[in-house]
Amino acid sequence: MTAFPMARLCQIRFLSAAICIGFAFMQTAQAAIKLTFFPASDYSTNTSDMNASLGVGTFTLDDFSTAAFPPGLSYALSGGINTLTYSSLPAIFNQNTLPAQCYNYDGIPNLGIASWTGATAVTNQVGNTFTNCFSSDAAQTITFNYAPGAKSFGIGLANFQSTNSPQFPITNHELFVNGVDLGVLETLAGSAWSPGIVLNAYLRIDASDGSVITSVAFECLTTLDFLGFSDLAIEPPAVTSTTLTASPTSTTTGLPVTFTATVTQDPGSAVPTGSVTFREGSTVLGTAALDSAGTATLTTSTLPAGSDSITASYGGDSYDLKSASAVLIVTIKIKVPNVVGLTESAAKTAITKAGLTLGNVTTVPSTTVPAGSVVSETPSAGSAVAAGVAVALAVSSGPPLTLQPHSLAFGTETVAIASAAKTFTITNVSGASLSLTSISVTGGQADDFALTQTCGSTLAAGASCRVSVTFKPVSAGAKTSSVSVADSAGSPQSVALTGTGVAAPTVKLSATSLAFGTQAVATTSSPKTFTITNSGAAGVSLTSITVTGAQADDYALTKTCGSTLAAGASCTVSVTFTPVSTGSKVANVTVADGAGSPQSVSLTGTGVTAPAVTLNAD
């Protein structure tokens, strides 16, 4: 315990004039305690005078009469003969019979009392001074306990100093606050109390640093002493009020809302301390500490959609009681999710998950959104709406026209030679007659493709027509284009066209096939030949001349050709057939050159069993 220097202070106390008093600050491990000592001149047996002087008066006991204690107040007598706890005052006791009941002045014969019967531990005398009984065998302590805890504790002290005589010696008392020994009361009072006289005086005890006073004890330090108390006053924590605001009061899910709670004393001007708990209904959103202005703020982005009931509850502190705000309604709307492009089932899941409901669903034709997927939604995506609002969907029924197939591949085709026609079908699936505004080859190498069609200017519901396309490359190389079909119900659709133009070959073969007929197994036929001629204006490379195919092993070739063939020149390829087994034998002679795609001569023959030879003897 640390005692700060004694000082003199003039303070205003709910009176029209200032009263000069002595005070001391006592710093304990639990709290800072302020002691204020009022001179005997301020003392009055009138309770209202005491309250006015002390500035403490929420609960008051006048002269310790038989009135009930305020809730939570009790006192205990310890030391001496016994230890007792009281929750109410004893009846008024006749002072004339007091010595016979509780005095024990052994060793002081002039009092004429040999012993104490122990019948009474404390007395409430006719003069309404609450005291303990004198005891010479041990120091006694009276402790006042106040369970709720008090901001301030004021008490009237009766006869705490007296003349120095055998019957009424000068006495000293130890002071304890909340169980902590603060020292000798008369020493702490200093010049505020003049020793050596009969003294009635006031003492006020204040707690600070957010603590409260729960017990005050006075201990006799000398024998033949008693503790006298004339009045008691207690100042409990202040009533508070809590107000709550929000910014904004209307927003959408996932966006932040800031709550501000302000706590004030009611009445009072001190700033409460502690924390405020914010709730949405019964759900705790969070807790925030009060700042130096008595406000606490909390920002959250997790409020549920709807009209949320928000409250702020102040938990109180040592000087201030709990309080709660009125309910504040914050409206949280929902952003409509973007479901365009989702399937109808997936869109419904997203809408209900967001806290909305599925409204009317209609179908519309679309050439850009696949059938069964959402084309549009109402309200539009991103709109802020109340929880449960219905979202209407327009779902694609697909294009009004179907084109089958969606692409035509022509492969390779000799330059300037038209391919065989390939076709696709246009079908009206919209349920109503449609105008066909155009069917044309567009884009890429459109000049390499040509079309004919059986479609007129309109196509009835459910009807179909055909479009035929041919490929006639005007030059060698890959060719791409498309057939665009436009109608009165939607964007154009198209069928992709691909093909490759190849130059006409300059290498010609004199035969396209060689037929060997039947040939006995394991015997070799006579050779059959064909000629390779370069009819072009320049030489050409002959990259390979080989027998290929399933039964290539049944055929063999010889040739007069080298690796190149000059312009206008020819060479000969000879082929023989040697079947390794019976049956039809098919193969090819493949000629690859530098002028174009490989050419081939087909080879056919049949292997048969050789006839048996019989020798007859003459």
ROKE-774073 format. One line per 8 residues: number of its first residue (from 1); their letters; for each residue x, y, z negated of C-alpha. Coordinates in steps of 0.001 Angstrom, whole numbers, plus 500000, padded with zeros to 6 digits. Each point is the difference from the previous one (the first is absolute). Example, Ala and Ser with C-alpha at 12.3 -4.5 7.8 and 13.67 -1.06 7.14 Angstrom:
ROKE-774073
1	AS	512300/495500/492200 ~ 501370/503440/500660;
END
This chain:
ROKE-774073
1	MTAFPMAR	500000/500000/500000 ~ 501317/503434/500985 ~ 498755/503121/498201 ~ 500167/503289/501876 ~ 500774/503214/498105 ~ 497226/501574/497965 ~ 498564/503180/501415 ~ 497302/502550/499466;
9	LCQIRFLS	497357/500415/502670 ~ 496946/502189/500486 ~ 497294/498038/501839 ~ 496424/500825/500956 ~ 497580/497525/498386 ~ 496388/500446/501032 ~ 499883/503062/497808 ~ 499917/503667/500797;
17	AAICIGFA	503427/500446/498405 ~ 503346/498250/500205 ~ 501202/497809/497144 ~ 503707/499632/499358 ~ 500954/496447/499134 ~ 503043/497808/499623 ~ 500551/497011/502276 ~ 502502/497292/500820;
25	FMQTAQAA	500428/497619/502962 ~ 500814/496381/499192 ~ 501271/497850/502895 ~ 499320/496299/499448 ~ 500582/496965/502210 ~ 496278/499960/500783 ~ 499125/503648/500445 ~ 500776/503621/499176;
33	IKLTFFPA	498074/501041/496881 ~ 499345/503620/499079 ~ 499341/500854/496347 ~ 498325/503291/499111 ~ 500025/501144/496332 ~ 497434/502590/498944 ~ 500694/502106/496882 ~ 497826/499659/496904;
41	SDYSTNTS	498405/503360/500814 ~ 498242/498404/502962 ~ 498514/497257/497881 ~ 496246/499925/499435 ~ 497612/497472/498599 ~ 497681/500880/502867 ~ 500324/497440/502789 ~ 499200/502462/502768;
49	DMNASLGV	502850/502182/498735 ~ 502344/497063/500232 ~ 498911/499245/503551 ~ 500416/503617/500980 ~ 503457/500117/498508 ~ 501195/496711/501402 ~ 498222/500158/503341 ~ 499024/496348/499514;
57	GTFTLDDF	496380/499162/499541 ~ 498442/497349/502194 ~ 499532/497659/497054 ~ 500040/501483/496488 ~ 499636/498550/496509 ~ 498879/502744/497621 ~ 501592/499665/496536 ~ 500104/496206/500434;
65	STAAFPPG	496408/499669/498965 ~ 498090/496739/500424 ~ 499336/500723/503677 ~ 500948/497178/502405 ~ 503339/500075/501762 ~ 500051/500650/503729 ~ 500293/496809/502094 ~ 503463/498484/499869;
73	LSYALSGG	501130/501770/496796 ~ 501087/498060/496921 ~ 502466/500460/497164 ~ 502181/497626/498018 ~ 501617/500210/496552 ~ 503217/498025/499674 ~ 502684/499626/497301 ~ 499487/500157/496286;
81	INTLTYSS	497433/497647/498544 ~ 498483/498698/503219 ~ 499403/500613/503735 ~ 496501/500878/501173 ~ 498431/501103/503303 ~ 496895/502189/500083 ~ 497570/500656/502818 ~ 497825/502381/497983;
89	LPAIFNQN	500461/502382/497105 ~ 499399/498924/496410 ~ 497203/501601/498063 ~ 500630/503263/498218 ~ 501860/499247/496784 ~ 499615/501947/496758 ~ 503351/501560/499322 ~ 499447/499833/496221;
97	TLPAQCYN	500151/496184/500110 ~ 502917/499870/502434 ~ 502797/499423/497440 ~ 498234/497003/498508 ~ 499636/498484/503451 ~ 503291/500423/501733 ~ 502708/501932/498143 ~ 502999/498089/498761;
105	YDGIPNLG	502354/502357/498179 ~ 502152/497475/498219 ~ 502897/501827/498397 ~ 498212/503356/499777 ~ 498204/499820/496644 ~ 498508/503492/500089 ~ 497418/498771/502517 ~ 498796/497468/497463;
113	IASWTGAT	499350/497278/502576 ~ 501712/496702/499412 ~ 499132/498148/503201 ~ 497874/499957/503153 ~ 497254/497461/500443 ~ 500414/499977/503813 ~ 496274/500512/500483 ~ 500416/502754/502618;
121	AVTNQVGN	502730/500396/502641 ~ 498837/503266/501571 ~ 497520/502583/498808 ~ 497761/502581/501557 ~ 499756/502522/497232 ~ 497214/502342/499097 ~ 502039/502783/501531 ~ 499918/498005/503258;
129	TFTNCFSS	503718/499372/500062 ~ 500828/496560/501307 ~ 502975/498569/498046 ~ 501867/496896/499070 ~ 500339/499025/496359 ~ 503214/500879/498220 ~ 502457/497191/499722 ~ 503380/499819/498350;
137	DAAQTITF	500994/496531/501149 ~ 500509/500647/503728 ~ 499610/502655/502685 ~ 496597/499998/501652 ~ 499059/500860/503620 ~ 496708/501083/501519 ~ 499767/499429/503742 ~ 497317/501455/502266;
145	NYAPGAKS	499465/497855/503105 ~ 498123/501234/503080 ~ 499595/497245/502579 ~ 499102/502099/503079 ~ 503059/502179/499481 ~ 499870/503752/499415 ~ 501606/502908/501787 ~ 500061/501945/496733;
153	FGIGLANF	499555/499096/496351 ~ 499268/502622/497344 ~ 499755/499450/496265 ~ 499487/502051/496867 ~ 502561/499073/497310 ~ 498941/500439/496362 ~ 502547/500651/497214 ~ 503017/498899/502020;
161	QSTNSPQF	502195/502257/497866 ~ 499533/500894/496349 ~ 501694/501546/497014 ~ 502852/498023/498571 ~ 498392/498489/496895 ~ 499814/496436/498641 ~ 496377/499738/501041 ~ 500376/501704/503418;
169	PITNHELF	503594/499795/501237 ~ 501171/501345/503348 ~ 499493/497140/502421 ~ 501293/498943/503401 ~ 498385/497889/502697 ~ 501367/498070/503003 ~ 498134/500571/503287 ~ 499469/497240/502581;
177	VNGVDLGV	498360/500528/503408 ~ 499165/496934/502090 ~ 502124/497998/497549 ~ 503098/502159/500533 ~ 501603/501620/496920 ~ 500282/503744/500707 ~ 501492/500921/496643 ~ 498985/501764/496759;
185	LETLAGSA	496953/502100/500662 ~ 500901/502776/497581 ~ 503476/500270/501543 ~ 498551/500125/503510 ~ 497613/502789/498924 ~ 502866/502156/498763 ~ 499111/503573/499203 ~ 496443/499540/501248;
193	WSPGIVLN	499321/498355/496661 ~ 501363/501646/496887 ~ 500985/497311/497474 ~ 499281/500238/496334 ~ 496355/501000/500208 ~ 496700/498221/500162 ~ 499507/499765/503769 ~ 497153/499220/502311;
201	AYLRIDAS	500955/500271/503668 ~ 499258/498871/503526 ~ 502100/497783/502271 ~ 499422/499523/503743 ~ 501689/497212/501977 ~ 500066/500031/503824 ~ 501254/497328/502381 ~ 501472/500733/503409;
209	DGSVITSV	501660/498163/502902 ~ 496747/498198/500755 ~ 499770/498226/496641 ~ 497360/500052/497270 ~ 499973/499911/496231 ~ 498651/496687/498721 ~ 501155/500145/496380 ~ 501135/502577/497416;
217	AFECLTTL	501375/498833/496652 ~ 501019/501848/496802 ~ 502192/498206/497468 ~ 500574/501092/496393 ~ 503705/500350/499313 ~ 499640/500707/496259 ~ 498139/498243/497229 ~ 497123/501590/498157;
225	DFLGFSDL	498928/501293/503426 ~ 496860/499808/501958 ~ 498992/500916/503573 ~ 497106/502408/500330 ~ 498135/500797/503224 ~ 497203/502516/500338 ~ 499110/499997/503718 ~ 500760/498079/503212;
233	AIEPPAVT	499610/501004/503661 ~ 500734/497962/503166 ~ 500271/501148/503617 ~ 499486/496970/502326 ~ 500981/499964/503691 ~ 498148/502416/502263 ~ 497020/499141/502218 ~ 500942/500099/503681;
241	STTLTASP	498217/500197/503325 ~ 501232/498578/503322 ~ 499074/501341/503428 ~ 500744/498238/503286 ~ 500434/501258/503567 ~ 500978/498255/503250 ~ 501556/501127/503259 ~ 498507/499157/502393;
249	TSTTTGLP	496612/498810/498794 ~ 499242/498353/503337 ~ 502494/498109/502176 ~ 500577/496663/501705 ~ 501423/496714/498764 ~ 503753/499855/499682 ~ 500457/503772/499684 ~ 501213/501558/496718;
257	VTFTATVT	497725/501659/497441 ~ 501522/502028/497151 ~ 498187/500150/496655 ~ 500701/502713/497426 ~ 498843/499677/496399 ~ 500175/502979/497635 ~ 499772/499421/496235 ~ 499225/502878/497618;
265	QDPGSAVP	499229/500318/496299 ~ 496357/500808/499315 ~ 500292/502309/498169 ~ 503695/500765/499847 ~ 502835/501383/502057 ~ 502797/497468/499486 ~ 500960/497855/502998 ~ 499321/496296/499413;
273	TGSVTFRE	502664/497418/500772 ~ 499783/496359/500985 ~ 498639/498367/503129 ~ 496864/499682/502107 ~ 498684/496780/501543 ~ 498153/500290/503303 ~ 497366/497421/500926 ~ 497782/499166/502946;
281	GSTVLGTA	497060/498437/498224 ~ 501667/497518/497652 ~ 503102/499622/502165 ~ 503108/501806/498720 ~ 501587/502084/502757 ~ 502958/501077/497899 ~ 501212/502023/497024 ~ 501752/503380/500035;
289	ALDSAGTA	501582/502102/497242 ~ 498725/503472/499155 ~ 502352/502802/500964 ~ 500710/503190/498061 ~ 496757/501517/501300 ~ 497890/497060/498822 ~ 499432/498569/503475 ~ 500672/496539/501421;
297	TLTTSTLP	499931/499056/503675 ~ 499713/496695/501824 ~ 500095/499355/503746 ~ 498630/496773/501452 ~ 499290/498627/503466 ~ 498192/496853/498841 ~ 496479/501252/499307 ~ 497340/497676/501415;
305	AGSDSITA	497567/501207/502627 ~ 496761/501489/498728 ~ 498978/502473/497311 ~ 502612/499372/497319 ~ 499312/500963/496372 ~ 503222/501414/498568 ~ 500636/500819/496326 ~ 502995/501255/498031;
313	SYGGDSYD	500480/498846/496387 ~ 502349/501864/497666 ~ 501546/497649/497426 ~ 500516/502657/497309 ~ 503111/500763/497978 ~ 500859/500701/496401 ~ 498173/503332/500066 ~ 497319/499448/502615;
321	LKSASAVL	497121/497570/500247 ~ 499168/497907/503040 ~ 497643/501336/502680 ~ 498745/499002/503421 ~ 498945/501963/503040 ~ 496648/499932/501712 ~ 499717/497666/502980 ~ 501376/501504/503218;
329	IVTIKIKV	498718/498569/503293 ~ 502575/499636/502774 ~ 498735/498885/503402 ~ 502300/497639/501875 ~ 499047/499420/503616 ~ 501261/497339/502385 ~ 501898/500487/503229 ~ 498351/498027/502791;
337	PNVVGLTE	502599/497469/501185 ~ 501024/499881/503661 ~ 498491/496785/501382 ~ 500082/500834/503733 ~ 501620/497101/501842 ~ 499296/497482/497210 ~ 497657/497099/500499 ~ 496528/500479/498585;
345	SAAKTAIT	500761/497555/497175 ~ 503279/501702/499083 ~ 498337/503414/500146 ~ 497272/498875/497596 ~ 502632/498721/497562 ~ 501907/503315/500114 ~ 496814/502044/499510 ~ 498732/498018/497005;
353	KAGLTLGN	503482/499884/498428 ~ 500057/503804/500126 ~ 496745/500149/498016 ~ 497728/500731/502967 ~ 497276/497941/501697 ~ 499565/498795/503578 ~ 497304/501909/501872 ~ 498429/499381/503409;
361	VTTVPSTT	502088/498079/502522 ~ 499395/500621/503717 ~ 501761/498664/503092 ~ 501385/502102/502831 ~ 501943/499021/503142 ~ 503697/500892/500001 ~ 502819/499371/502393 ~ 502655/501048/497433;
369	VPAGSVVS	498823/498253/496789 ~ 499738/496199/499983 ~ 496560/498474/499567 ~ 499114/499627/496294 ~ 502245/502851/498862 ~ 498921/503413/498681 ~ 499820/502849/502519 ~ 498883/502751/497561;
377	ETPSAGSA	498743/500567/496440 ~ 497642/502504/498352 ~ 500961/501844/497762 ~ 503358/500273/501691 ~ 503215/498671/498491 ~ 501447/502271/497290 ~ 496666/501581/499062 ~ 499426/500429/496240;
385	VAAGVAVA	496727/498378/498961 ~ 498339/498814/496823 ~ 500394/496413/498852 ~ 497584/497607/501687 ~ 499404/502094/503118 ~ 499156/497893/503081 ~ 502452/500021/502924 ~ 498439/499280/503398;
393	LAVSSGPP	502052/498164/502635 ~ 499960/499869/503796 ~ 501510/496667/501041 ~ 501316/499254/503487 ~ 498091/497523/502126 ~ 502967/499991/502382 ~ 500184/501494/503510 ~ 496725/500318/501906;
401	LTLQPHSL	501680/498094/502802 ~ 502195/496932/499675 ~ 502797/499303/502492 ~ 501201/496411/500325 ~ 502860/499286/500322 ~ 501841/503098/498762 ~ 503013/499482/502279 ~ 500892/498545/503421;
409	AFGTETVA	503540/498686/500651 ~ 500922/499408/503674 ~ 503518/498650/499546 ~ 502394/500404/502988 ~ 498853/500954/503426 ~ 501931/500640/503239 ~ 500178/503650/500937 ~ 497213/501014/502383;
417	IASAAKTF	498204/496671/499479 ~ 496603/500157/498204 ~ 499426/497560/497173 ~ 496931/497926/499417 ~ 497280/501979/498172 ~ 499607/499865/496227 ~ 496720/501083/498340 ~ 498593/501311/496721;
425	TITNVSGA	496400/500341/498849 ~ 498213/503086/498636 ~ 497056/499239/497682 ~ 497545/502526/498460 ~ 499562/499025/496309 ~ 498547/503322/498812 ~ 496365/499001/500248 ~ 499179/502805/502426;
433	SLSLTSIS	500701/500768/503664 ~ 503315/501803/500524 ~ 501408/502131/502777 ~ 503336/498866/501409 ~ 501583/503322/500823 ~ 503226/498612/501471 ~ 501987/496793/500587 ~ 503467/500740/501340;
441	VTGGQADD	503668/498988/499962 ~ 501920/502629/498039 ~ 503491/500619/498706 ~ 503374/498431/500650 ~ 500329/498470/503484 ~ 496336/500304/500947 ~ 500873/499816/503730 ~ 501188/496394/499595;
449	FALTQTCG	496527/498829/498918 ~ 496577/500099/501658 ~ 496520/499137/498700 ~ 496545/499105/501214 ~ 496928/499733/497766 ~ 496376/498949/499968 ~ 498950/502594/497399 ~ 497671/502793/500931;
457	STLAAGAS	499578/503364/498320 ~ 497966/498506/497113 ~ 500206/496765/498055 ~ 496882/498701/498293 ~ 500013/498834/496389 ~ 501513/496501/499844 ~ 501053/500090/503656 ~ 503483/499301/501368;
465	CRVSVTFK	502000/500802/503128 ~ 503403/499019/501380 ~ 503078/501933/501011 ~ 502580/498340/502320 ~ 503615/501217/500106 ~ 502828/499102/502425 ~ 503717/500713/499739 ~ 501929/501118/503069;
473	PVSAGAKT	503351/501405/498956 ~ 501352/502771/502158 ~ 503498/499425/498676 ~ 501953/497584/497880 ~ 499913/500296/496206 ~ 497631/499817/497026 ~ 496636/501689/500545 ~ 497445/501066/497339;
481	SSVSVADS	496653/501766/500159 ~ 496461/499620/498652 ~ 496379/499967/501050 ~ 498099/502710/498096 ~ 496264/499513/499418 ~ 498050/503084/498818 ~ 496366/499923/498893 ~ 497391/502352/498575;
489	AGSPQSVA	500243/498642/496413 ~ 503627/500293/499004 ~ 503653/500510/500810 ~ 501469/498200/503030 ~ 501282/496448/499613 ~ 502686/498365/502077 ~ 501375/496724/501290 ~ 503823/499833/500230;
497	LTGTGVAA	501580/498991/503332 ~ 503536/498581/500383 ~ 501995/498490/502847 ~ 503479/499882/501527 ~ 500821/500711/503634 ~ 502826/497986/501629 ~ 501689/500608/503324 ~ 499389/497569/502912;
505	PTVKLSAT	502829/497462/500077 ~ 502695/500097/502780 ~ 501022/496363/499453 ~ 497733/497508/501744 ~ 499841/496211/499747 ~ 499236/497975/503120 ~ 497809/497544/498109 ~ 497754/500173/496956;
513	SLAFGTQA	500017/496217/499408 ~ 501849/496789/500782 ~ 498085/496691/499886 ~ 502069/496793/499726 ~ 497194/497447/500028 ~ 500765/496638/498378 ~ 503446/498921/499099 ~ 501185/496820/498358;
521	VATTSSPK	501250/500454/496506 ~ 503747/500541/499752 ~ 500302/500590/503747 ~ 500735/503352/501616 ~ 497883/501517/502718 ~ 501179/501762/503047 ~ 500677/503687/499336 ~ 497423/502627/500706;
529	TFTITNSG	501105/503622/500510 ~ 498769/503577/499913 ~ 501689/503232/501006 ~ 500532/503164/497929 ~ 500099/503125/502168 ~ 500822/503608/499037 ~ 497679/502068/502212 ~ 500915/503233/498301;
537	AAGVSLTS	502395/502686/501102 ~ 502527/499336/497271 ~ 501683/497078/498381 ~ 498364/498313/497034 ~ 501392/497949/497121 ~ 498834/496426/499520 ~ 500161/499635/496224 ~ 498857/496373/499830;
545	ITVTGAQA	498627/497124/502101 ~ 498909/497139/497722 ~ 497608/497077/499751 ~ 497500/500721/497203 ~ 496888/498397/498687 ~ 498759/496866/498261 ~ 501780/497372/502162 ~ 503032/502091/500999;
553	DDYALTKT	502241/496967/499342 ~ 498396/498141/502952 ~ 501272/502571/502502 ~ 503427/501264/501030 ~ 501041/502839/502268 ~ 502938/501203/502019 ~ 500314/503403/501613 ~ 502076/502062/502344;
561	CGSTLAAG	499147/503229/498159 ~ 502548/502009/498107 ~ 499408/502600/497299 ~ 498965/502662/502521 ~ 498090/499990/503248 ~ 500800/502649/502606 ~ 497286/501966/501769 ~ 498458/497818/502755;
569	ASCTVSVT	501929/496921/498840 ~ 498606/496580/499054 ~ 501088/496966/498048 ~ 498665/496471/499612 ~ 498878/498042/496954 ~ 499793/496176/500270 ~ 497969/497954/497487 ~ 499914/496222/499478;
577	FTPVSTGS	497523/497903/497962 ~ 501286/497167/497801 ~ 497183/498891/497668 ~ 501193/498572/496711 ~ 496634/498386/499399 ~ 496713/499357/501725 ~ 497315/502616/500238 ~ 499406/503509/501294;
585	KVANVTVA	502943/502322/499679 ~ 499588/503790/500108 ~ 502692/502683/499815 ~ 501078/503301/501592 ~ 503031/501558/501571 ~ 500137/503479/498444 ~ 501892/502714/501853 ~ 500819/503131/497996;
593	DGAGSPQS	501444/503025/501745 ~ 500702/503647/499326 ~ 497083/501234/502096 ~ 497021/498981/497904 ~ 498299/497264/498056 ~ 501155/496385/500447 ~ 498523/498002/502918 ~ 499527/496257/500085;
601	VSLTGTGV	499511/496974/502276 ~ 497854/497252/498519 ~ 501291/496414/500087 ~ 497738/496935/500017 ~ 500642/496275/500297 ~ 498940/496664/498615 ~ 502292/497336/498600 ~ 499006/496394/500879;
609	TAPAVTLN	501368/496584/499122 ~ 502465/498661/502534 ~ 498595/496960/501993 ~ 501345/496556/499014 ~ 502406/498320/502433 ~ 499493/496191/500634 ~ 502617/497802/501729 ~ 498801/496811/501758;
617	AD	502418/497153/500896 ~ 499579/498398/503435;
END
